[in-house]
Amino acid sequence: MSSSSSSSSNTNQRVLICIGDIHGYITKLQNLWSNLQTLIPPSHFHSARIIFLGDYCDRGPHTRQVLDFLIQLPSKYPNQSHVFLAGNHDFAFAAFVGSIPPPPDGSPFSATWDEFKPSEEREGWYKDDGYENMHLQGRRWAGKITVKFNAAKGTEYKGSIYDAGTTFESYGVPHGSPDLMKAVPDEHKKFLADLVWIHEEDNVCIETDKGVESCKLIAVHGGLERGKDVGEQIKYLKAKDTRIPKVEPLSGRKSVWDIPEELSKSPTIVVSGHHGMLHVDGLRLIIDEGGGLEQNPVAAIVLPSKTIVRDTDKLGE
């Protein structure tokens, strides 16, 4: 927990909650949700805006149950507002099961392969039923990586470069099997198809050194690229332009870490998951303490107070 003890310093400020990468850990998600309910007064919790920052699948063992939980939230909490961002893992999962829009120029998904062809053998791209016109990230997601150890993370790969083996298993099929396309229920495919690549919101209150400020908020899984026009980035992210083989604001690291200088003209919160760490620096919020690793907590941040809540917090005991 951070030093802030209340979820809001003003009853007129709507509570906004940003939840980091879940990566198939249903128990962590349930415990985090319970802790948020315990911490936040019921009237504020039930009217909150809740932004999920993406990466619901892979690594953890319960992707199917996680999606069931998320899909049921709008009916269980009808007065809340829910935003579900696409993470790079979710985009790749959606690409495999046919839940991304076609390229706007009519080009085939196979046109996304060329730039990354040198990685095909090492990553063992999917080459079974339906691969002929599958987006690059779908092929990488269901592929069978030839090296077993991820040196950057210090863990063994779970089937593919995306660690997607656990997602296949949660639907009862072996990793890399085309049977997953039939095993994923239609409501899960619709959930994946409806994920947004970016969310913008005005008048979000946040505690700062100057007191509570009202800011614009931009939520995107990885962040916005430095040195590229922000308006153009927002345009293609809103359009979900699938001509792009690798969507840097969903997948990038160093290139999307900072708030673009262009946004410094008016106070703008940029909130993301993806980076495998918790980083709260001014208006740049990165909420991914879990990183998909079993031993790490899943975290959320509550605005305006910037209170950090984790699934491991022992609240109400």
C-alpha positions, 0 to 999 in steps of 0.5 A: 500500500502507498501512504495514501489511505483514502481512495479520494480526497473529494467526494465529487471526484470520480474514482478511476482504477487502472489494473495491471497485467493479469496474465492468466492468474485468476486467483490474483485477479479475484484477490485484487478485486476483493481488496479494491472493494474493501479499500474503496467506499461502496458508493465510490467503487460501484460508480468507478471507471475501471481501466484494465491495461491489457495482457489477460492471457498467457503465462498463468494457467487460467486465461479462460477463467480470467476472460470469463471474470472480465466478461461478467463485470458489466452485468455484475457491476452495471454502474461501473464503467469498464475499459478493456485495453488490448495488450500485445499478448491479447492482440496476438491471441486474437490474431490467432483465433480470427478476432482482429479486423482485416487490414484497411487497405485490403492487403492480406495478413501475410503481408505482415510477415516479410519484415520479421522473416529472419526470426521465423525459424528461431521462433517456430512460427505456426504453420498449421491450418489457417496460417496462410492468411494469419497476421504475423503476431498470431503465427508467433503466438502459436509457434513453437520456439526452438530455444527453451530458456528466456535469458532476459526473464530468467524463465523457460518459455511456455511453448512460444515466444509469447508463453502461450502454451498455458492459454491453449491448455486453459481451453483444453487443447495442446499448445500450437493446435488449430483446435483452439480456434474452435475451443475458444467460445464465441463470447471470448472471441467477441471480447478479444475483438472488442478490445481497444488499443487506446483509451482517452479521457478528459478531466481525470483528477490526480494528486500531484505536488501542487494538489489535486489536478484535473488532467487528460488521461491516455491509457495504452498498453505499452505507451506512446512512441517518442519522436512520432506525432502523437495525433497520428499514433492515436489515429491508427491506434483508434482505427486498430490498423492491422497492416502494422506487423508490430504495434510499437505502442502495444509491444515496445519498451524503451521507445514508449517509456516516456511521455512524448514531449508534445504532451507536456503542453497541457498536463496529460497522464499516460498510463500503461502496463506491459513493462514488468514493473511498477513505475509512478513518476509524475503523470507517467504511470506504469502498472505491471508489477506482476510481469506475468511471473507467478511469484509477483503480485498483480497491482492496481492504482487508484486515482485521484490518490495514486494508492497502489493496491495489490492482490497480496495486500491483507485488507480486512483481516 
